[in-house]
């Protein structure tokens, strides 16, 4: 990551331009660059920060569509433009096309000003001419013909790379592809789990399986939920998980008492579903092989702790591993805030077998690095990294880790495999690979899922969640038992 230093041009538009240039030049993940930029500008007021985030994420989300528009009004195509000019035009066209509160004249004039500030005064006329042509001609922009070229139509309409729209159309058809694409272009909700609302998971059904989907005691909803509402945060019940909610109207979550006191943890419901689907029992030893930033490990630890409250068994333990000290420190920071005591954080490369853990874990959680297609709504630049070569490389990595993961499962224990993508090569095909290359058996997922998802899973040992089809991120969950 390139070091971020404070610049004299610290308005939202210039900071957005700096961010986009860094992302394009270095291929840095957008959420990390945004974090570093904001840390370098702590005095940026909330209004400017919101505008800055909207500009950066908006340009990344709509980059393909923006370039398509610019290319209709510019003799020099975007691919051949100087990077700074290309990003300036993208920023301006995004404001013209998507931000009704910004006057067209302001978007144009600010773009010309930035071109001059960045040393491209000789191109001020070019920038001005292209943008004014866009303003005049935006009602007559030519769109790809859906019937003649559906791949290009979906690519431009939803700003998705042709590689993805072509693959999805072949796999899912137009109706489902449209729903997926539309969902990924919407801002994903900020979802949290209320630790003070979690049921005591030591309670089990007659079949002996964990039953976490009962009704929460309404008295418990007077804790963190009420604290957030009193702070002006809108709290909306999340789907599938009773102790989860979506938040809106949040300006500084980290400084709310509910967050600072460790009463809430930021986590999407799809991630919570994966941990609940692991069927963690009182006293279990849980091994999380790729744990950072730690959401699943901490939920597993909370489940174990709640189970111990109603059980004579020990509280159980979570071993949270990841490949670097930097990732391990991310987990430790969250553990300290949540004051969790039953997690052991370890630096360990999942591709390296640990003989000391062979057949020791009651539950192995293998939520592995993946293409991340299911979370494009949270990390919009992921779409531009997708390729067959990258997916094939990820599958090789996944299988190296899975080869070790299956050996850590004790007799009678569970392997929970999950990803935040919906590419069959990383999901269903890996299910088949595990069954063909180990002695693990498929274990039905339905008993560990909420009723509306259990029915969909049927008698399979896995469930695929899709953005736009399900009310959460795209996610894959699969259960195996030794």
Steps between C-alpha positions, in 0.01 A plus 500: 500500500634845406545731798231768519608852595286804554463722193406867485212404268283336764149555366290191428544508121879523516522230764279279284729566204807409708329180613397389151848567362661288775251216446559494124878543517574250774200266487443567870169388657268800507386459862861509621589809295185677624595414858855635456383820330253575779759427767730754332219760507342472847355852489282428196146579612225237479327662203821503296586146610161369384540682167854362462384143563207541262729625223762226535255213534272643233777523241622150583147357484415667168841518332408288197180697441683831549769407249232391254339845525827694481610306192187612314594867544880491482721443197768371737367184657533447874752218464742738324454798735751611759400331827437827686277636224313169475422504874400868491253429220362194680443703816322775310280271290403306811378824657317601181329163456432389857509791745197719440594729790818607318441763226645396166692827484668428834608154388646640176670802656654299782634245251667777296644649819647165607657448157676836532604430863654167399716659232280432198398857419556433131216245514247723674321558170485128431355425844251784471394400148445130579298572813282766341431257214394239756264751665344596168474148362427279798138447397621352170767262624500183291463183705589145390212306351381238750371260234807522275768510768370412849853457637594858414156627603530359852863610521417864427167511684647364825866596451619141518795366299407304189681201650244485783184582304585241236563233762194584708266512201614153394464365853189679631314652206389860457243530779724370777807681367304826501398450863855417605648797316239743629560387859876536468456860383310594815684611811526200729349564845711538812403196705589426860429227750385586850704290738260576786210352301654163419316197631678250717607248238542231763132423442461211257212343315388140555713398204803637682565778251553863591183707474611866476201633309246535781339827603720734701380619837357846430645629825845456353417747224533786746881477494726589208205536262347771716835672549541537125145625451550759772812613312285567190590180314217329312496129590318256271465129575719294268374189319579144609686581824290631792793663678609699191389837367573745221609851597445827316559859593837405651765769482763360739415150618835443670435784745154384607482352851351176366805445277761629744362279778516190281125442490486478121716349225486596133423190292272412208224249565648264240815472710291441814304229319824318420604488866154394616505229232816357658279365781742597778430316828594567862867435568601471131849576373448717192783556252458796261761466227478839326352710774586866430343741566346262754123530474432127481747415775344754734148381430613141560654610829179677603294191414730288715483748786118518489487119487715477812255715694247215490737205493731318736751474217797731467454811289688350211768675299561658162838491328504784248777473242615708208807528285664820633560693819320796344183296456535348844520848652169595334337209683664593830374860476140380469545243776622773734198721425255213545688372806492142380716261699455163327687571174863415433638697204780332308704587190491195276500444125197285422681331212750354748378193689519513882543144633423617853140572394433177308150374588484737798228752403131447565424768240728626225391823334656541156373835374762532231638769268277519195401718205266699725226542239234489770631815669545726197231717660748570782824498300412628152849463352490120541315471170798632303734233638290201390647263244524130425868507590433654842216259575711198404780629724256545788360149456852359523558698821164395644576135440845526659336631816207259482740206470628594846162607636346155462788348702429727796141373545471247783280190459140621529613857438390755238666687215320822406617627161389844387581777252358842421453421132255316276740356245430123475870426446575627850188355658309199368809366321699525822226308680548218250878526536483464880274195474725342235825568685419434866303269726262781602133450428238760401294620795162659432503878540124545551488416877741785564326765289198724565176352360484715184849389399475143630226427250717628217799291609284187497705186551825651376798568724540853363314822428586763241382855578474755218483880519162614371351156562568484874494788746874496571840487333575224253638211706558125493468268801578126501510243784702178523539248782762242587 
